[in-house]
């Protein structure tokens, strides 16, 4: 039963060199046309998905803070009409911390947005230029201050493990970030993703990424500092005060159903995976021709659902309840996990287990990509 809605706004002013998200630069956007199409895509999902009152809505991108506030208001009004809103619904909008976008924060809050997630990324102008960001450090901090005045909850992103970054440099940066007073931080190690401009630059020798051992040291420093500040990790890269976790993202990590609309958006409804057309023009044409932007709908076999649930749930510090997972997917308890691998990983201090739960230790989190395939039983196939 879906309780979350994701709305993708694919447009950016500029493509960042590290970004592999479905984001596009266009000279202009016909807002009225896009509003009609997004509402039509929502209505198409409403006819198919069994949904309780929504507990979270997330505007992602792209750069959703470029959306005109009246468009955001219209989409929220339609979502409430179609599904209803739970009490204390979380409505998050991602944005870049530019002065232009910050000028919309009051109107976005009036439209119903109550949580902002800002792509601050760095507090240094030189780093922001390296990352291809359009704002400078002062502009970013000013926008953060404006956001904290208008939204009940604010999170911001930082990127670390940059080329040549030392523990002393990151400790100073993270100390400043923790002093800014938000109750949620997303702290991402720089990853060179395939198909990005950074991948091309690394291949040409324009810069050398930080090596794995140095990055692991910074990861541990991050965990220690955020925990001491009362914002411990609740997921590999996400840190929050108690009760301030992103409820929308927890929907993904706990493998609950959610609806995805807009270009490239993914969804899960009743064991069916959905994916919208990725290119904005193709998505728009599909909606206008047949009322939905959905390109792919595929039933996920129960073993594969179980594997996906394991891979997502083990990202969380709370871990997973194996018995509940086995019951949910009607699979024998022993068919979920490779017990020999689990015993070895536990001996190495990389996973933990209690009678009820299994999880990855702080020491294991930096090695998650290597650990997860070993833990999942051979009979399960992940997507």
N, C-alpha and C positions, 0 to 999 in steps of 0.2 A: 504494500500500500504506500504510494508515494506521498511524501509530505514536504518535498523540496522542489523548487523550480530554479533552473539555471537559464539565464538569458544572455546570449552572446552578441556583443557589439564588436564587429571585426575591424573597425577603422582606427588607425593611428596617424599622427602627424608625421612620424618617421619610424622606420623599422630599426629596432635596436640590434646590434651585431651579435648578441648572445641569444636572441629570442627565436624559439622554434614554435611559438604559438601560432594559431590561425589569425594572423593580423595582416592588414593590408593598408596601403596608402592610396587614397583617391583624392582627386582634385576637388570634388564636391560630392555631396550626398543629398539625395532627394528625401528629406525627412518625412514628408507626408506619405510618400510611397513606402518607405521602410516601416513607418508606424502601422500602416494598413497590413503589410506583410507579416510583421511580428505578431500582430493580434490574430491574423488568420492562422498562423502556425500554432499559436496557443490554443485556439479553438479546435484545431485538428487533433491536438493531443488530448484535449478535454473530452472528446468523443470516444477516445480509446482507452484512456488510463483511469483506473479506479484510484481516486485521490481523496484523502481526508483533508480537512482544513490545513493550509500550508503553514509550516513552522519556520521555513526560511526561503528567501529568494536571494539569488546572487546574480548581480550584473557583472559579467566578466568580459575579457577581450583579449586583444584590442585595448582600446581606451574608453571605457564607458563614461568617464567623466566628461567626455566630449559630447555626450548625448544632451540635447536640449532638455531642461527640466520638465517642460510640458509633455515631452515624449515619455519620459520616465513615469510621470504621473498617470498618463493614459494607460501605460502597460500595467502599472500596479492596480489601477481601477478595474481593468479587465480581469486580471488575475484574481482579484478579490471576488468579482462577480461570478467567475467560473468555478472557483474552488472554495472560497472563503478563507479567512485568515484566523489562525490560532491566536489565542491571547499571547501577547509579548512576542509576536513574530519578529524574527531577525531578518532585516532587509539590508544587504551589503552591496555597496557599489565600489568597484576598483577605480583607481584614478592615478594620474600623474600629478605630482605636487607643483604645478605651474600656477602663476598668478592668474592666468586666464581661467583655468578650471576652478581655482579656489573661489573665484567670484560667483560661481554657481552653487556653492555649498549651501547657502541659506535656502535657496529655492529647491535644491534637491532634498534637503531635510524637510521642507514644507510638503514636498511631494510624497513623503513617507519613508525615505531612506533613513535608517537609524544607526547604520554602522558603515564606516569608511575604511577602505584598505588602500593605503597610499604607497606608490612605488618610489619611495625616497632613494633607495639603493646605496647611497653614500652621502657622507657629510663633507666630502672634499671635491673641489671643482675639477682637479686634474683627473680624479677617478671617474667622475661623472662624464667628462669628455671622452675618456677611454671607453666607457660603457655606452657611449652614443646617446646619452640623455640630453634632453633639450633644456632642462632646468639647471640652475646652479645651486650651490649649497644653501645660500641665504634664502633664495626663493623657495626651496623645498621646506626649510624650517618654518618660514612664514606661513606657507600653505598648511603645514601640520598644525600650527597654532590656530589658524582659522578653522580647520576641521574639528579640533578639540572643542571649539566654542559652539559648534553647530550640531555635532553628532553625539549621541549618547555613548557610543563605543567607537574607538579608533585603533587601527592597527597600521603598522608600516613595515615595509620590506627593506632589508639590507642584504647586499651581496658581499661575501668575504672569501677568503682563500684566493685572493687576487695574486697575479704574478709578483713574486718578490715580497709579499706581505709578511711581516714578522709578528710573532706573538705580542710583542710590546705595542706595535701599531694597532693591532686588532683589539687588544685589551683597552687601549685608550678610546678607540672608536665605540666599542660596545658599552663602555662606562658612560660615555656621553649619551648614547641612545637610551640606555636604561634610565637616565635622569630626565628624559623628556616626558615621562608620566603616562605613557599609554599602558594598557593592560594586556596587550597582545603584540607580539613581534614575530615576523616571519624572517628567518635568517638562513639564507641559501648560500651554499658554496658555489663558486663559479664553476659551471660545467660547460665543456665545449661540446655543443650539440651538433650532430650531423646536419649538414645543409645550411648552417648559419655562416655569416661572414667571419665570425671568430674562427670557425673551423678552417676556412681558407687562409686566414692570417697565420694560424699556427702552422699549417702545412708549408706556408711560404717562409716561415722562420721570423715573422714580425714580432712575436713574443713567445715566451716559454711558460706554459701553465705551471702553477705551484705543484710540487711533487706530492705524491700520496701521503708520505709520512708527515710532511709539514702540514698538509691539510688536516690530517687526523689530529695533530696537536692542537690546531685551532678549533676543531670540533669539540674536543674535550674542554678546552678553555671556555667555549661558548656554553656548554652544559653547566659547568661549575658556576660561571658568573650569573647566568640567568636563574639558576636554582637559588643561589644566595640572595638574589634580588626579589624573590617571590614570584618569578615568571618561569617556572620549570618547563622543560620540554614535555608536551603531551603527544607529539608526533615528531618524526625525525628532524624537521626544520621549523616547527612551530612551537611557540612558547607563550604561555598565558598565565595570568593569575587565576586562582580557583574560580570556576564559574564563568570565565571570560573566553573560553575556547570558542572557536568558530563552529557554531552549530551546523552550518551548511556543510563545511568540509568534513565534520564528523559523520554526516550522512554518507559520504563517499567511503570513508575509511571503515565504517561499520557495515558497509555493503548493504545499505538500505536503498529502496527505490527512489528515483528522482527523475524529473522531466527535464529535457534539454531542448531549447528552441534557439533558432538563429543559426547562422552559417557555421558548419563544423561541429555543432553541439552534439554531445553524446547524452544518452539517457538509459535508464534501466526501469522497465515496468513489467512486473510479473514474470521474470525470467526471460524477458525479451530485451535484447540490446538494440538501441536505436542510434542512428547517426544521420545528421543533416548533411546536405550538400556543403562542401567546404568553401568553394569559391563564392564570394558574395553574389556575383551576377548569376551564377547557376542556381544558388539557393533562391534568389528573388524570382527567377523565371519559373522555378518549380512551384513556388507558392502561388504565383499568379496564374499558372496554368491549371493546377489541380488542388489548390487549397492547403498544401502541406509542403514543407521543405525537407521532409524525411527522404533520404536516399536508400538507407539500408535498415531493415528490420530482420533480426535473426534470433531464433530461439537458442538459448544457451543450455546445453546439457547440464544436468545436476552436478556431475563431477567437476565440470569446468567452472560452474558457479561456486562450488566449494573451494576450488583452487584460487579463484579470484578473491573470495572472501578472506582466505588465509593470507594472501599476498598483501591485501589492503589492511587487514586488521593487525597484522604483525608490525606495521609501521607505527602503531600507537604504543605508548608506554604502558597503557592498561592491558595490552595483550588481548588474547581471545579466549573465549570459553569453548573448549573443544567439544564438550558434551552437547552444549546448545547448538553448536554448528553442525554436529553430526545429526541431531534431531531435525534441524531446519532443512537439511538437504537429503534426509532419509538415507544416510550412508552409515555403515558401521564405524564406530569410533576409531578403531585401529586402522581404517583405510584412509585417514586424513593425513597422517604424519609419518614420515620415515623415522621409526623409533631408534634405529641404530645411529642415524645422523643426529637426532635430537640428543641422545645420550652423550655423543662425542662433543657436540657443541656446548652442552651444559658443562661437561668436564673442563672445557676450555674457557668457561666463564662468559660465553657469548649469548646463551639463552637461559631463561629461568622457567621453572614450572612450580605450580602449587597443585593441590588436588583438583582445583577448579579451572585454573587458567595456565596459559603458556604465553611467554613473551620474550622479547629480545632485550638483553641488558644494555646499559649505556655503552659498555665496551663493544658490544656487537653492532650497535646502530650504524657506525661508519662503514661496516662491512655488510650492510643489509642486502645489497644486490647479489653478493656471493652466498649469503646464508639462506635466503628464502628458497632458491631452487633446491637446495639440499634438504630443507625441512619438509617440503611438500611431497607427499607420497607419490610413488611412480605411477599409480593408477589414476591420478588426477592430472588434467591437462589445462594449463593456464592459457588465457587468451593472449 
